[in-house]
Amino acid sequence: MTINRSDERQPGAHDRATAPASSLPSPLFRFQQGDFDVTVLSDGFIWIPDDILLSDGSAEQRASILPRLDARDGMVRPKTNIPLIRKGEDVVLIDIGAGHLYQPSDGMLADNLKRAEIDPSTVTKVVFSHAHPDHIWATLDEHGSLRYPNAEYYIGAAEWEFWMDPDYLTKMPPALHEFARGARRDLEAVKQCLVMLKAGDDVVTGLRALDTPGHTPGHLSFELAGGDGLLIAVDVANNEVVSFEHPDWRFGYDTIPELGVRTRRRLLDRAANERTKLLGYHWGYPGLGFAERHGEAFHFSPAI
């Protein structure tokens, strides 16, 4: 098991106050998917080193791709798109961002929920695709209380076992220890109202969990019924340029990179074959589009 963590270059000088307006998306992209009302909310963006995203690219390939990305000073700025899904009495969040604990440029979900006039107390279900900081670290607020106090929480059983392994710190590289401490803190906080998911389980009728391991051992994506369908890919394909056009390149934050490549190809193959719309967590806001086959790779076609 390998992981590339060259992210000692932290974005400390960058914050929301100095971020250009174009990097702070509208919080209110809303659409109907069958019986579901979906609003894509932004948690802002994060900074990652470009060699994490382009780890398998040659110097020439990197030079060609970087101008097409939101990048500066050796860092790429992936956006953070969080779907809020409503059906009947259920209000479901797929991941919740990082809150105040990860990077200065993220943690915007709480403000964007207010702008969308959504009270956190009305959220009935919080679903964790996996337990990385930018997906789960907003579980507790600055006072140590649950941000979504009336919600049930969901996570893949394999993901729970991975992070909650009592021998984790002796098995995993030091670069993952901080991630583990945060995951364990937040999962312990919701343990009494936590539901374990496995592939094929419904969160609500029509919202089904898909087994998509590699980024983490228990990473889940989700399929939303209605119309021609929607695949909520989360971190299977981390970037709408690199992950589509070079699906066999390993992503530096994947815990099991080779499995991540196979999972990515499988999901993009399905989306292209079935012409199913995709929603990506880190793609340009609102992260909706299609995978179109392009030789042995793919092209991302925005849906809006």
Secondary structure by P-SEA (a helix, b strand, c coil): cccccccccccccccccccccccccccccccccccbbbbbbbccbbbbbcccccccccaaaaaaccccccccccbbbbbbbbbbbbcccbbbbccccccccccccccaaaaaaaaaccccccccbbbbccccccccccccccccccccccbbbbbbaaaaaaaacccccccccccaaaaaaaaaaaaaaacccbbbbcccccccccbbbbbccccccbbbbbbbbcccbbbcccccccccccccccccccccccccaaaaaaaaaaaaaaaaaacbbbbbccccccbbbbbbbcccbbbbbbcc
